[in-house]
């Protein structure tokens, strides 16, 4: 079976701010998307999950995103709100994600950012979230890449709109 979703193998490690101590004793702050070097000790890992879903070609407008991709990401957003700290998905209850921002076109990709009300994230949660992305995106058979978003805009971007929603205007 062909795999259509390529997931960054360091997805958890690239999330959030990292405060690390290098083997030489230097203290560093690493931004989202950055990885600590070999032998570095991660002292603190904070922030909230945010993802980029990239297509083969960069996207700059809603029209460049197939409806199947955008609608699948809306389903992802709905499901992410049910992820619990232990990495399960409780469809009958609420997880720790208060809201999901996106999908929105950003930096050539589709941005999904989560607010976990200060809880942050852990490896089990990121694994569950990755599984949700795969569940919803694999069946549409479009080559995509899931990575941590290294930066997010300071202004609120408009949410992605489907072709039918764009025609309504």
N, C-alpha and C positions, 0 to 999 in steps of 0.2 A: 504494500500500500504506500502510495506517495505521501510524503509529509509536506504540507504547505506552510506551516508555521515554524519558523526558525526562532528559537528562544536563546537569548544570550545566556551562556552557561554561568555567568557571574551576576545574574539578575539581582539576587539579594544583596550581594556585596557592593553593587553599584548604587543601590538605593540610599538616599539620605546623606546627611553629613557624617563624616567619620573623623574622629580625633584619634590619631595614631602616634605611637612612639616608635621611631625607627631603631634598628639595631645599634646605631651610633648614639642613641639617646636624644635625638632631635624630636620635638613635638610638632606635629603637622595637623592642619585641618584640611581634609579632602572634601571637595564638593560632590554633590550628586553626580553620578556617572564616572567618577574617578575611583581607581582601585588602589589599595595600599600596596607598597612594594614588598618584595620577598623578605620575610623575617620581621616585618613590621607587626606590632601588637596593636590591635584595635582596642582602644581604651573606652570609647563611647561611640555608639551608632544610633543616631537620632534622626527624626524627620518623619515625613509621611510618604507613602508610596506614590510614585508617579511613573507613568509608562508612555513610551512612544511605540506606535504601531506603524512600521514603514512598509510601503509598497515598493515594487521594483523601481519605479520612477518616483521622484519627489512630487508631492502634491502641494499645490498652493491655493486651490479653490475647492469648494464643496463639489463642484461639477467633475473634478478629477478623481473623486472617490466613488467607486461603484456602490450603488444602493445596498447591495448584499453585504459589503464590508461595513458601511456605516450602521446599518440596521443590526448587524451582528454585534457591533460594539455597544449599541444601546442595550442589547440583551446582556452583554458582559457587565455594563454599568449597573443594571438592575440586580444581577446576581452578586456582584462584589459587595453589596450592602449587607449580605447575609454571612460573610466570612467571619468566623470567630477566632479569638486568639490561639486556639489549639489547632487551627488550620482546617476545621471542618466548615461545611456550608450548611447552615440551619435555615432551610427554606421557609420554615414556619415561624421563625423569630428574627430578631434583628441582631446583626453582628455589631462590630465596633466601628464600622464605616458609617459616618453620619451622612455624607453625601459624596457623590462622584461628579467631578467636573469633566465634561467631555462626552463623546468625542468632539474635538475641535481641531481644525487644521492649524498646525504649528510647526515651524522649523522643518518643513518638507514632509511631515508625518501627521499622524493623528494622535493627539495628546489625551491622556486619561490621567487625572490627578485625583487623589483621594484625601478626604479629611477624616482622620481617625480620632478626632477630639483629644489630641495630645497623647494617645496611646502609642503611636508609632507603628511598628511592624516587627515581625520576627520571621525566621526562615520558614516556619510552618505556614504562616499566613501568605507569604510570597509564593510558596509552592501551590497552595490552594488557589490563589489568584491566577497563577500561570495555567493551572488545570482548567479554570473557567474560560480563560482566553482561548485555550486549545479546543475545548468543547464547542464553543460557539464559532470559532474561525475556521477550523479544519474542514468542516463539511461544505464550506462555500468554494473550496478548491481555488483559492487565489494565493499566490506566493506573497507571504508577509513575514516581517521580522519584528519580534517583540524585544524591546530593550528598556532600560531605565531612562527616563527623560533627564537629561543633564541640566537643563534649564527650563524654566517656565516663564511665561510673560508676566509682567507686572500689571498689565491691564487685562480686563476680562475679554476673552475672545468669544465671538458668537459660536454657539453650538452648531455642529454640522447639521445641514438640512438635506433631506432626500430630494430627488428630482421632482417628486410630486409636491413637496413643500415649497420648493423654489418656484414652481409653476403657479402656485396660489398667489404669489405676490405680484 
